[in-house]
Amino acid sequence: MSARAIKPANARAVFLEGSILHHVLRMSAAGAVGLIAIFIVDLLSLIYISWLGNASLTAGVGYASQLSFFIISINVGLLIGTGALVSQAIGRGDRSGAERLAVSCMIHVCAISFMLSMIALPFARPILALMGAKGPALDAAVQFSIITLPSTALLAAGMAATGILRAVGDARRSMYCTLVAAAIACVLDPLFILVMRWDVAGAAWATVFARCGICAAGLWYVRHVHHMLKAPQWSAMGRDLRLLLAIAIPAIVTNLASPVATTWMLRVFSEFGEQVVAGVAMVDRLIPVAFGLLFAMSGAVGPIIGQNFGAKNFRRIRETLTSCFKVAVIYVGAVWIMLAVFAPQIARAFGASGDAADFLIFFCRYGTAAWMCLGCLFAANAAFNNLGFPLWATAFNWGRATLGTIPFVSIGAAWGGPQGGILGMTLGAFVVGVASVFVSYWLVRRLEKASTKAV
């Protein structure tokens, strides 16, 4: 691929006209293809590990993934801030500002992610032990974490690049970045795990090389196609960092709610044995594959809302929310049916048996319903972040992680074991998800009235 063969792409506000549903579906579908490809590879990686016949290794990867989830959640918050700033600048017609923000945010995101991974590295064992890991599972989790944590900055750079690409409306190349990572892992996972017999270390090194891939592809497209990575304006770096953190910190705090909630649930489920923890790890890898469109939609609609907010087009913002909520309900309904029907086959594909298989099958048939409401919550949070109210997203996510999780899962697990815990999680997600829908519409009406009075 040569730079001469690529026509320069100009950043323009492509989301201010045309069908909102078309934009939502196009951006979400493009993002979903790449995300689901990565999630499928992650799923296959865990399946390969499970085929080794050692539940401790499967559980260990699950614990290590949870530790990575914390840092990746911070990266996602920084990605949200990057995408919001760049898309709003484009919506205002400020091309030079968008270019300055793109390079400033990229530098800050990489530096913050690298610093966090280096801080976490020496404390990996005690952190994993606090999550409930012990014995061989703890050793496997530590091994995976030591190998993968230093490469988190590369993943952060790739994620920031995909956020910039979505901000300018280039969903296709954003998808290509994730497909590159997925392709690398798809080749290396079975080679390292099954052929070379590196076991957990093999899965970890495949992850590192995949992160190198998404970083390289993302930087190439942002720099050589959209020309958004020029020489940084060092005098503006401090100001840009404040702008980034003003959005990113609440978004990070928001995103940290999910790993905190899942880590707490992991401790609850660990009381029922290593087999159940292995089942939790399987569910954690299955969820992103099944609901990749929801994860992609939450990131894809941010630029749509951001550009229209920059242009003060509140009717299209409401239409964006409505389209997202409809897509979430219809999509999850269809996936729920498929998972319920094929639950036994999914368990067999993992080689799961006993409590692990029971946990996985029960989730497919009953726990899936939670994602109908969580999809709506994701869309509402994207609106809060891009409309200048990131603390509202923080409140809703932490409300789900605490009031919507702890009492429901605790009572459910005490009453009905792991299956009761799943039902409690589903009920809590319903309460918080429905509330987020009503509040998001109310916020848009409030901002529209304020804008009208200002004029």
C-alpha positions as CSV (number, residue, x, y, z in Angstrom):
1,M,0.0,0.0,0.0
2,S,1.7,3.2,-1.1
3,A,0.8,6.7,0.1
4,R,0.7,7.9,-3.5
5,A,-2.1,5.5,-4.4
6,I,-4.4,6.9,-1.7
7,K,-6.4,10.0,-2.4
8,P,-6.4,12.5,0.5
9,A,-9.5,12.4,2.6
10,N,-10.9,15.7,3.9
11,A,-12.6,15.8,7.3
12,R,-16.2,17.1,6.9
13,A,-19.4,16.8,8.8
14,V,-20.8,13.8,7.0
15,F,-23.4,13.1,9.7
16,L,-25.3,16.4,9.4
17,E,-27.4,15.1,6.5
18,G,-28.8,11.8,5.2
19,S,-30.7,9.0,7.0
20,I,-29.8,8.8,10.7
21,L,-30.7,5.1,10.8
22,H,-28.4,4.5,7.8
23,H,-25.5,6.3,9.6
24,V,-26.1,4.3,12.8
25,L,-26.3,1.0,11.0
26,R,-23.3,1.7,8.7
27,M,-21.0,2.9,11.5
28,S,-22.1,0.2,13.9
29,A,-21.9,-2.6,11.3
30,A,-18.4,-1.5,10.2
31,G,-17.3,-1.3,13.7
32,A,-18.9,-4.6,14.6
33,V,-17.2,-6.5,11.9
34,G,-13.8,-5.6,13.2
35,L,-14.7,-5.9,16.9
36,I,-16.4,-9.3,16.4
37,A,-13.5,-10.5,14.4
38,I,-11.2,-9.7,17.4
39,F,-13.7,-11.2,19.9
40,I,-14.0,-14.4,17.9
41,V,-10.3,-14.7,17.9
42,D,-10.3,-14.2,21.7
43,L,-13.1,-16.7,22.0
44,L,-11.1,-19.3,19.9
45,S,-8.0,-18.6,22.0
46,L,-9.9,-19.5,25.2
47,I,-11.4,-22.6,23.4
48,Y,-7.8,-23.7,22.5
49,I,-6.8,-23.2,26.1
50,S,-9.8,-25.2,27.3
51,W,-9.0,-28.0,24.9
52,L,-5.8,-28.5,26.9
53,G,-8.1,-30.1,29.6
54,N,-6.9,-28.0,32.5
55,A,-9.6,-25.9,34.2
56,S,-6.9,-23.9,36.1
57,L,-5.5,-22.5,32.8
58,T,-8.9,-21.5,31.6
59,A,-9.7,-19.9,34.9
60,G,-6.3,-18.2,34.9
61,V,-6.9,-16.6,31.5
62,G,-10.2,-15.4,32.8
63,Y,-8.6,-13.7,35.8
64,A,-5.9,-12.1,33.7
65,S,-8.4,-10.8,31.2
66,Q,-10.2,-9.1,34.0
67,L,-7.0,-7.3,35.1
68,S,-6.5,-6.2,31.5
69,F,-10.1,-5.1,31.4
70,F,-9.4,-2.4,33.9
71,I,-6.6,-0.8,31.8
72,I,-8.5,-1.3,28.6
73,S,-11.5,0.5,30.2
74,I,-9.3,3.5,30.8
75,N,-8.2,3.3,27.2
76,V,-11.8,3.3,26.1
77,G,-12.4,6.4,28.2
78,L,-9.5,8.2,26.5
79,L,-10.8,7.0,23.1
80,I,-14.2,8.5,23.9
81,G,-12.6,11.8,24.8
82,T,-10.5,11.8,21.6
83,G,-13.4,11.0,19.4
84,A,-15.7,13.6,21.0
85,L,-13.1,16.4,20.7
86,V,-12.2,15.6,17.1
87,S,-15.8,15.1,15.9
88,Q,-17.0,18.3,17.6
89,A,-14.2,20.3,15.9
90,I,-15.2,18.8,12.6
91,G,-18.8,19.6,13.2
92,R,-17.8,23.2,13.8
93,G,-15.9,23.3,10.6
94,D,-12.5,23.6,12.4
95,R,-10.2,21.4,10.4
96,S,-7.0,22.7,11.8
97,G,-8.3,22.3,15.3
98,A,-9.3,18.7,14.6
99,E,-5.8,18.0,13.3
100,R,-4.2,19.5,16.4
101,L,-6.5,17.6,18.8
102,A,-5.9,14.3,16.9
103,V,-2.1,14.4,17.4
104,S,-2.2,15.8,20.9
105,C,-4.7,13.2,22.1
106,M,-2.7,10.4,20.5
107,I,0.4,11.4,22.4
108,H,-1.4,11.8,25.7
109,V,-3.3,8.5,25.3
110,C,-0.1,6.5,24.7
111,A,1.7,8.1,27.6
112,I,-1.1,7.5,30.1
113,S,-1.6,3.9,29.0
114,F,2.1,3.1,29.2
115,M,2.4,4.6,32.6
116,L,-0.6,2.7,34.0
117,S,0.6,-0.6,32.6
118,M,4.0,-0.1,34.2
119,I,2.4,0.7,37.6
120,A,0.2,-2.4,37.4
121,L,3.0,-4.8,36.3
122,P,4.8,-5.3,39.7
123,F,1.5,-5.7,41.5
124,A,-0.1,-8.2,39.1
125,R,0.1,-11.1,41.6
126,P,-1.5,-9.5,44.6
127,I,-4.2,-7.8,42.4
128,L,-5.1,-11.2,40.8
129,A,-5.1,-12.8,44.2
130,L,-7.6,-10.2,45.4
131,M,-9.8,-11.2,42.5
132,G,-10.0,-14.7,43.9
133,A,-7.3,-16.4,41.8
134,K,-5.2,-19.0,43.7
135,G,-2.9,-21.9,43.1
136,P,-2.2,-22.9,39.4
137,A,-4.9,-20.5,38.2
138,L,-3.1,-17.6,39.9
139,D,0.2,-18.7,38.3
140,A,-1.3,-18.8,34.9
141,A,-3.0,-15.4,35.3
142,V,0.3,-13.8,36.4
143,Q,2.2,-15.3,33.4
144,F,-0.4,-14.0,31.0
145,S,-0.4,-10.5,32.6
146,I,3.4,-10.1,32.7
147,I,3.6,-10.7,29.0
148,T,0.6,-8.6,27.8
149,L,0.6,-5.6,30.1
150,P,3.6,-3.8,28.6
151,S,1.9,-3.9,25.2
152,T,-1.2,-2.0,26.4
153,A,0.2,1.3,25.1
154,L,0.2,-0.1,21.6
155,L,-3.4,-1.1,22.0
156,A,-4.2,2.4,23.3
157,A,-2.6,4.0,20.2
158,G,-4.6,1.7,17.9
159,M,-7.8,2.4,19.8
160,A,-7.2,6.2,19.7
161,A,-6.6,5.9,15.9
162,T,-9.9,4.1,15.4
163,G,-11.6,6.8,17.4
164,I,-10.2,9.5,15.1
165,L,-11.2,7.5,12.0
166,R,-14.8,7.2,13.3
167,A,-14.8,10.9,14.2
168,V,-14.1,11.8,10.5
169,G,-16.8,9.2,9.4
170,D,-14.3,6.6,8.1
171,A,-15.9,3.5,9.6
172,R,-14.5,1.3,6.9
173,R,-10.8,1.9,7.7
174,S,-11.6,1.8,11.4
175,M,-12.9,-1.7,10.8
176,Y,-9.7,-2.6,8.8
177,C,-7.6,-1.8,11.9
178,T,-9.4,-4.3,14.0
179,L,-9.4,-6.8,11.2
180,V,-5.6,-6.6,11.0
181,A,-5.3,-7.4,14.7
182,A,-7.8,-10.2,14.4
183,A,-6.0,-11.8,11.4
184,I,-2.7,-11.8,13.3
185,A,-4.2,-13.4,16.4
186,C,-6.1,-15.9,14.3
187,V,-2.9,-17.2,12.8
188,L,-0.7,-17.0,15.9
189,D,-3.1,-18.4,18.6
190,P,-3.4,-22.0,17.3
191,L,0.3,-21.9,16.3
192,F,1.6,-20.8,19.7
193,I,-1.0,-22.7,21.9
194,L,-1.6,-26.0,20.1
195,V,1.4,-26.5,17.7
196,M,4.2,-25.0,19.8
197,R,2.5,-25.9,23.1
198,W,3.2,-22.6,24.7
199,D,-0.2,-22.8,26.5
200,V,-1.1,-19.6,28.3
201,A,2.2,-17.9,27.2
202,G,1.2,-18.6,23.6
203,A,-2.2,-16.9,24.0
204,A,-0.4,-13.9,25.6
205,W,2.2,-13.5,22.9
206,A,-0.5,-13.8,20.2
207,T,-2.3,-10.9,22.0
208,V,0.9,-8.8,22.0
209,F,1.4,-9.2,18.2
210,A,-2.2,-8.5,17.5
211,R,-1.9,-5.2,19.4
212,C,1.1,-4.3,17.3
213,G,-1.1,-4.9,14.2
214,I,-3.9,-2.6,15.3
215,C,-1.4,0.1,16.3
216,A,0.4,0.0,12.9
217,A,-2.7,0.0,10.8
218,G,-4.4,2.8,12.8
219,L,-1.4,5.1,12.6
220,W,-1.1,4.5,8.9
221,Y,-4.6,5.4,8.0
222,V,-4.8,8.4,10.3
223,R,-1.5,9.8,9.0
224,H,-1.4,8.8,5.4
225,V,-5.0,8.8,4.4
226,H,-6.6,11.5,6.5
227,H,-3.4,13.5,7.2
228,M,-4.6,14.0,10.8
229,L,-1.2,13.3,12.5
230,K,1.0,16.3,11.8
231,A,3.7,17.9,13.9
232,P,2.4,18.4,17.4
233,Q,1.8,22.0,18.6
234,W,3.7,21.7,21.9
235,S,2.4,25.0,23.2
236,A,-1.2,23.6,23.0
237,M,-0.4,20.2,24.6
238,G,-1.3,21.3,28.1
239,R,-4.6,22.9,27.0
240,D,-5.5,19.9,24.9
241,L,-4.8,17.5,27.8
242,R,-7.2,19.5,29.9
243,L,-9.8,19.3,27.2
244,L,-9.2,15.5,26.8
245,L,-9.3,14.8,30.5
246,A,-12.5,16.9,31.0
247,I,-14.3,14.3,28.9
248,A,-12.0,11.3,29.4
249,I,-11.9,11.3,33.2
250,P,-15.6,11.0,33.7
251,A,-15.7,8.5,30.8
252,I,-12.9,6.5,32.5
253,V,-14.7,6.5,35.8
254,T,-17.8,5.4,33.9
255,N,-16.0,2.6,32.2
256,L,-14.3,1.4,35.3
257,A,-17.7,0.5,36.7
258,S,-17.9,-2.5,34.4
259,P,-14.7,-4.2,35.4
260,V,-15.4,-3.4,39.1
261,A,-18.8,-5.0,38.8
262,T,-17.6,-8.1,36.9
263,T,-14.6,-8.5,39.3
264,W,-16.9,-8.4,42.2
265,M,-19.2,-11.0,40.5
266,L,-16.2,-13.1,39.8
267,R,-15.4,-13.2,43.5
268,V,-19.0,-14.2,44.3
269,F,-18.9,-17.0,41.7
270,S,-15.4,-18.1,42.7
271,E,-17.1,-19.3,46.0
272,F,-18.8,-22.0,43.9
273,G,-15.5,-23.5,42.7
274,E,-13.0,-23.4,39.9
275,Q,-15.4,-25.0,37.4
276,V,-17.8,-22.1,37.8
277,V,-15.0,-19.6,37.3
278,A,-14.0,-21.4,34.1
279,G,-17.7,-21.0,33.1
280,V,-17.5,-17.3,33.8
281,A,-14.4,-17.0,31.7
282,M,-16.2,-18.7,28.8
283,V,-19.2,-16.4,29.2
284,D,-16.9,-13.4,29.2
285,R,-15.5,-14.4,25.8
286,L,-18.9,-15.3,24.4
287,I,-20.6,-12.0,25.3
288,P,-18.4,-9.8,23.0
289,V,-18.9,-12.1,20.1
290,A,-22.7,-12.3,20.6
291,F,-23.2,-8.6,21.3
292,G,-20.3,-7.0,19.3
293,L,-22.8,-4.8,17.5
294,L,-23.8,-3.2,20.7
295,F,-20.2,-2.5,21.7
296,A,-19.6,-1.1,18.2
297,M,-22.8,1.0,18.3
298,S,-21.9,2.7,21.6
299,G,-18.6,3.9,20.0
300,A,-20.0,4.5,16.5
301,V,-22.9,6.8,17.5
302,G,-20.6,9.2,19.5
303,P,-19.4,11.0,16.3
304,I,-22.9,11.2,15.0
305,I,-24.2,12.8,18.1
306,G,-21.0,14.9,18.4
307,Q,-21.2,16.4,14.9
308,N,-24.9,17.2,15.3
309,F,-24.4,18.7,18.7
310,G,-21.7,20.9,17.3
311,A,-24.2,22.0,14.6
312,K,-27.0,22.3,17.3
313,N,-29.3,19.9,15.4
314,F,-31.2,18.4,18.3
315,R,-33.9,16.7,16.1
316,R,-31.2,14.5,14.6
317,I,-29.8,13.7,18.0
318,R,-33.2,12.5,19.2
319,E,-33.5,10.4,16.1
320,T,-30.1,8.9,16.7
321,L,-31.1,7.8,20.2
322,T,-34.3,6.3,18.9
323,S,-32.5,4.4,16.2
324,C,-30.0,3.0,18.7
325,F,-32.6,1.9,21.1
326,K,-34.6,0.1,18.4
327,V,-31.5,-1.6,17.0
328,A,-30.5,-2.8,20.5
329,V,-33.9,-4.4,21.3
330,I,-34.3,-6.1,17.9
331,Y,-30.7,-7.3,17.7
332,V,-30.5,-8.7,21.2
333,G,-33.9,-10.4,20.8
334,A,-32.6,-12.2,17.7
335,V,-29.3,-13.2,19.4
336,W,-31.1,-14.4,22.5
337,I,-33.1,-16.8,20.5
338,M,-30.0,-18.2,18.8
339,L,-28.0,-18.6,22.0
340,A,-30.9,-20.3,23.8
341,V,-31.4,-22.8,21.0
342,F,-27.7,-23.6,20.5
343,A,-26.6,-23.4,24.2
344,P,-25.7,-27.2,24.5
345,Q,-23.6,-27.0,21.3
346,I,-21.8,-23.9,22.5
347,A,-20.9,-25.7,25.8
348,R,-19.6,-28.7,23.8
349,A,-17.5,-26.4,21.6
350,F,-15.7,-25.2,24.7
351,G,-15.3,-28.8,25.9
352,A,-17.2,-27.6,29.1
353,S,-18.7,-30.1,31.5
354,G,-20.2,-30.2,35.0
355,D,-20.7,-26.8,36.7
356,A,-18.9,-24.9,33.9
357,A,-21.3,-26.3,31.3
358,D,-24.3,-25.6,33.5
359,F,-23.3,-22.0,34.1
360,L,-22.7,-21.4,30.4
361,I,-26.0,-23.0,29.2
362,F,-28.0,-21.1,31.9
363,F,-26.5,-17.8,30.9
364,C,-27.3,-18.4,27.2
365,R,-30.9,-19.2,28.0
366,Y,-31.7,-16.6,30.7
367,G,-28.8,-14.1,31.3
368,T,-28.8,-12.9,27.7
369,A,-31.9,-10.8,28.3
370,A,-29.7,-8.3,30.4
371,W,-28.0,-7.1,27.2
372,M,-31.3,-5.8,25.7
373,C,-31.2,-3.2,28.5
374,L,-27.4,-2.8,28.6
375,G,-27.5,-2.0,24.9
376,C,-29.8,0.9,25.6
377,L,-27.6,2.0,28.5
378,F,-24.5,2.0,26.1
379,A,-26.3,4.3,23.7
380,A,-27.5,6.6,26.4
381,N,-24.0,6.9,27.8
382,A,-22.7,7.8,24.4
383,A,-25.2,10.6,24.3
384,F,-24.2,11.8,27.8
385,N,-20.5,11.8,26.9
386,N,-20.9,13.7,23.6
387,L,-23.5,16.2,24.8
388,G,-21.2,17.5,27.6
389,F,-22.6,15.6,30.5
390,P,-20.1,12.7,31.0
391,L,-20.8,12.6,34.7
392,W,-24.3,11.4,34.0
393,A,-22.8,8.4,32.2
394,T,-20.6,7.9,35.2
395,A,-23.6,8.0,37.5
396,F,-25.6,5.4,35.4
397,N,-22.7,3.0,35.0
398,W,-21.7,3.1,38.7
399,G,-25.4,2.8,39.5
400,R,-25.5,-0.4,37.5
401,A,-22.2,-1.6,39.0
402,T,-23.3,-1.0,42.6
403,L,-27.1,-0.7,43.2
404,G,-27.9,-2.6,40.0
405,T,-25.4,-5.4,40.6
406,I,-24.3,-6.0,44.2
407,P,-27.7,-6.5,46.0
408,F,-29.3,-8.3,43.0
409,V,-26.4,-10.7,42.4
410,S,-25.8,-11.2,46.2
411,I,-29.4,-12.1,46.9
412,G,-29.7,-14.2,43.7
413,A,-26.5,-16.2,44.4
414,A,-27.5,-16.7,48.0
415,W,-31.0,-17.9,46.9
416,G,-30.2,-19.9,43.8
417,G,-26.4,-20.3,43.5
418,P,-24.6,-19.3,40.3
419,Q,-27.9,-19.4,38.3
420,G,-29.6,-17.2,40.8
421,G,-26.7,-14.7,40.5
422,I,-27.2,-14.6,36.8
423,L,-30.9,-13.8,37.2
424,G,-30.1,-11.1,39.7
425,M,-27.7,-9.5,37.3
426,T,-30.4,-9.5,34.6
427,L,-33.0,-7.8,36.8
428,G,-30.5,-5.1,37.9
429,A,-29.6,-4.4,34.3
430,F,-33.3,-3.9,33.4
431,V,-33.8,-1.3,36.1
432,V,-30.8,0.8,35.2
433,G,-31.2,0.4,31.4
434,V,-34.8,1.6,31.3
435,A,-34.0,4.6,33.5
436,S,-31.2,5.6,31.2
437,V,-33.5,5.7,28.2
438,F,-35.9,8.2,29.8
439,V,-33.1,10.4,31.1
440,S,-31.3,10.6,27.7
441,Y,-34.4,12.0,26.0
442,W,-35.0,14.4,28.8
443,L,-31.4,15.7,28.5
444,V,-31.8,16.4,24.8
445,R,-35.0,18.3,25.3
446,R,-33.3,20.4,28.0
447,L,-30.4,21.3,25.8
448,E,-32.6,22.1,22.9
449,K,-34.6,24.6,25.1
450,A,-31.5,26.2,26.4
451,S,-30.1,26.6,22.9
452,T,-33.4,28.2,21.7
453,K,-33.3,30.7,24.6
454,A,-29.7,31.6,23.9
455,V,-30.6,32.5,20.3
